[in-house]
């Protein structure tokens, strides 16, 4: 009968353990923020924040001379979810 040796951790398990959660809550939903902050208050890998966006920040009608952004970081589907549902959960890299 063979005994099992020490278990090795797979890269999938390591990646899953390092994943952090970010809850973005609409400013119109302070009760939802309080509820999520209370529910995950003891979790160091969970962060609850209010949505800080107020609208499109780019005000110029013409494109900048040099585009410094690689891509638009705002997701239309996420913006819709925060507005419609009141919050969204996002998996992110470590804080």
PAZAPA-4460 file (N, C-alpha, C; in steps of 0.05 Angstrom, whole numbers, plus 32768, in hexadecimal, padded with zeros to 4 digits):
% residues 95
    n_x    n_y    n_z   ca_x   ca_y   ca_z    c_x    c_y    c_z   seq   type   mol
   8011   7FE9   8000   8000   8000   8000   8012   8019   8000     1      X     A
   800C   802B   7FED   801C   8043   7FEB   800E   8059   7FFB     2      X     A
   801E   806A   8007   8013   8081   8015   8017   8099   8003     3      X     A
   8004   80AA   8004   8006   80C2   7FF3   801B   80D5   7FFF     4      X     A
   802C   80E0   7FEE   8040   80F3   7FF6   8033   810E   7FFA     5      X     A
   8044   8122   7FFF   8039   813D   8003   802B   8146   7FE9     6      X     A
   8015   8153   7FED   8005   815C   7FD6   8012   8175   7FCB     7      X     A
   8015   8176   7FB0   8020   818E   7FA4   8009   81A0   7F9B     8      X     A
   800D   81BA   7F9B   7FF9   81CD   7F93   7FFC   81D2   7F75     9      X     A
   7FE6   81D0   7F67   7FE7   81D6   7F4A   7FE7   81F4   7F45    10      X     A
   7FEF   81FC   7F2D   7FEF   8219   7F27   7FD2   8223   7F27    11      X     A
   7FBF   8213   7F1F   7FA3   821B   7F1F   7F9A   8222   7F3C    12      X     A
   7FA1   8211   7F4F   7F99   8216   7F6B   7FA7   822F   7F76    13      X     A
   7FC0   8233   7F6E   7FCF   824A   7F77   7FC2   8264   7F6C    14      X     A
   7FBB   8263   7F52   7FAF   827A   7F46   7F94   8280   7F52    15      X     A
   7F84   826C   7F58   7F6A   8270   7F64   7F6D   827C   7F80    16      X     A
   7F81   8274   7F8F   7F85   827F   7FAA   7F8E   829C   7FA9    17      X     A
   7F9C   82A4   7F94   7FA6   82C0   7F93   7F91   82D3   7F88    18      X     A
   7F7B   82C9   7F7E   7F66   82DA   7F72   7F59   82EA   7F89    19      X     A
   7F55   8303   7F83   7F47   8315   7F96   7F2D   831E   7F8A    20      X     A
   7F1A   8325   7F9B   7F00   832E   7F92   7EFD   834C   7F98    21      X     A
   7EF1   835A   7F85   7EEB   8376   7F89   7ECD   8379   7F83    22      X     A
   7EBF   8384   7F96   7EA3   838B   7F92   7EA0   83A9   7F8D    23      X     A
   7E96   83B0   7F76   7E91   83CD   7F6F   7E73   83D2   7F72    24      X     A
   7E6C   83E4   7F84   7E50   83E9   7F8A   7E49   8405   7F81    25      X     A
   7E31   8407   7F75   7E26   8421   7F6C   7E24   8434   7F84    26      X     A
   7E29   844E   7F7F   7E26   8462   7F94   7E09   8465   7F9D    27      X     A
   7DF7   845D   7F8C   7DDA   845E   7F93   7DD1   8447   7FA5    28      X     A
   7DE4   8435   7FAC   7DDD   841D   7FBB   7DEE   841B   7FD5    29      X     A
   7DED   8430   7FE6   7DFE   842F   7FFF   7DF7   8417   8011    30      X     A
   7DDE   840E   8011   7DD6   83F7   8022   7DE4   83DE   8017    31      X     A
   7DE7   83DB   7FFD   7DF4   83C4   7FF1   7E12   83C4   7FF8    32      X     A
   7E1E   83DC   7FF8   7E3A   83DF   8000   7E3D   83D6   801D    33      X     A
   7E2C   83E0   802F   7E2E   83D8   804B   7E2B   83BA   804E    34      X     A
   7E18   83AE   8040   7E13   8392   8042   7E2B   8381   8039    35      X     A
   7E36   8388   8022   7E4E   837A   8018   7E66   837E   8029    36      X     A
   7E6A   8397   8032   7E81   839D   8044   7E7F   838D   805E    37      X     A
   7E67   838B   8068   7E63   837B   8081   7E68   835D   807C    38      X     A
   7E5D   8353   8066   7E5F   8337   8060   7E7C   832E   805B    39      X     A
   7E8C   833F   804F   7EA8   8338   8048   7EBC   8347   8059    40      X     A
   7EB4   8352   806F   7EC5   8363   8080   7EDE   8354   808A    41      X     A
   7EDC   833A   808F   7EF3   832B   8099   7F05   831F   8083    42      X     A
   7EFD   8322   806B   7F0C   8316   8054   7F21   8329   804A    43      X     A
   7F3A   8321   804C   7F50   8333   8042   7F52   8334   8024    44      X     A
   7F47   8320   8017   7F49   831F   7FF9   7F30   8329   7FEC    45      X     A
   7F1E   8338   7FFA   7F06   8344   7FEF   7F06   8361   7FF6    46      X     A
   7F00   8372   7FE2   7EFF   838F   7FE6   7EE4   8398   7FDA    47      X     A
   7ED6   83AA   7FE9   7EBD   83B5   7FE1   7EC1   83D3   7FDE    48      X     A
   7EBB   83DE   7FC6   7EBE   83FB   7FC1   7EA5   8405   7FB3    49      X     A
   7EA1   8420   7FB5   7E8C   842D   7FA5   7E97   8432   7F89    50      X     A
   7E85   8433   7F76   7E8C   843A   7F5A   7E93   8457   7F5A    51      X     A
   7EAC   845E   7F52   7EB5   8479   7F53   7EB1   8488   7F38    52      X     A
   7EA8   8479   7F24   7EA5   8486   7F0A   7E8C   8497   7F09    53      X     A
   7E8F   84AE   7EFD   7E78   84C0   7EFA   7E6F   84C3   7EDD    54      X     A
   7E80   84BA   7ECA   7E7A   84BD   7EAE   7E93   84BB   7E9E    55      X     A
   7E91   84C0   7E85   7EA9   84BE   7E74   7EBB   84D6   7E7A    56      X     A
   7ED4   84D1   7E80   7EE7   84E6   7E87   7EF2   84F5   7E6F    57      X     A
   7EF4   84E8   7E59   7F00   84F5   7E41   7EEC   850A   7E37    58      X     A
   7EF4   8522   7E37   7EE3   8538   7E2F   7EE9   8543   7E13    59      X     A
   7F00   853E   7E09   7F08   8549   7DEF   7EF9   853B   7DD8    60      X     A
   7EF3   854A   7DC4   7EE6   853E   7DAD   7EFA   8532   7D9A    61      X     A
   7F13   853C   7D9B   7F27   8531   7D89   7F39   851D   7D99    62      X     A
   7F45   850B   7D8B   7F56   84F7   7D98   7F70   8504   7DA2    63      X     A
   7F7C   84F9   7DB7   7F96   8504   7DC0   7FAC   84FF   7DAB    64      X     A
   7FC1   850F   7DAD   7FD7   850C   7D9A   7FE3   84F1   7D9D    65      X     A
   7FE8   84E9   7DB6   7FF4   84CE   7DBB   7FE1   84C0   7DCE    66      X     A
   7FD7   84A9   7DC6   7FC5   8499   7DD6   7FD6   8489   7DEA    67      X     A
   7FD3   848F   7E04   7FE3   8481   7E18   7FD5   8468   7E23    68      X     A
   7FBB   8467   7E21   7FAC   8450   7E2B   7FAE   8439   7E17    69      X     A
   7FB2   8421   7E22   7FB4   840A   7E10   7F98   8401   7E08    70      X     A
   7F85   8404   7E1A   7F69   83FD   7E14   7F57   840B   7E28    71      X     A
   7F3E   840C   7E22   7F2B   8418   7E34   7F26   8404   7E4B    72      X     A
   7F2A   840D   7E64   7F27   83FB   7E7A   7F0A   83F8   7E83    73      X     A
   7EF9   8409   7E7A   7EDC   8407   7E82   7ECE   83F2   7E71    74      X     A
   7EC1   83E1   7E7E   7EB1   83CC   7E6F   7E94   83D5   7E6F    75      X     A
   7E88   83D5   7E58   7E6C   83DE   7E55   7E5A   83CB   7E65    76      X     A
   7E60   83B1   7E64   7E4F   839E   7E72   7E51   83A2   7E91    77      X     A
   7E69   83A7   7E9A   7E6C   83AC   7EB7   7E5F   83C6   7EC0    78      X     A
   7E61   83DB   7EB0   7E54   83F4   7EB6   7E36   83F0   7EB7    79      X     A
   7E2B   83E1   7EA4   7E0F   83DB   7EA3   7E07   83CC   7EBC    80      X     A
   7E16   83B8   7EC4   7E0F   83A8   7EDC   7E0F   83B8   7EF5    81      X     A
   7E23   83CA   7EF8   7E23   83DB   7F10   7E0B   83EC   7F11    82      X     A
   7E03   83F7   7EFA   7DEB   8408   7EF9   7DD1   83F9   7EFC    83      X     A
   7DCF   83E2   7EF0   7DB6   83D2   7EF1   7DB3   83C2   7F0A    84      X     A
   7DC8   83B5   7F13   7DC6   83A3   7F2A   7DCE   83B2   7F44    85      X     A
   7DE0   83C5   7F41   7DE9   83D4   7F59   7E05   83CC   7F62    86      X     A
   7E0F   83B6   7F58   7E2A   83AE   7F5F   7E34   8399   7F4B    87      X     A
   7E4E   8394   7F4C   7E5B   8380   7F3B   7E73   8374   7F4A    88      X     A
   7E78   835B   7F46   7E8F   834D   7F51   7EA4   834A   7F3B    89      X     A
   7EBD   8351   7F41   7ED2   834E   7F2E   7EE9   833F   7F3B    90      X     A
   7EF3   832B   7F2D   7F0B   831D   7F36   7F24   832D   7F2C    91      X     A
   7F36   8333   7F3F   7F4D   8344   7F38   7F67   8338   7F43    92      X     A
   7F7D   8343   7F3A   7F97   833B   7F44   7F99   8344   7F62    93      X     A
   7FAC   833A   7F70   7FAF   8342   7F8D   7FAF   8361   7F90    94      X     A
   7FA4   836A   7FA6   7FA2   8387   7FAB   7FBE   8392   7FB2    95      X     A
***
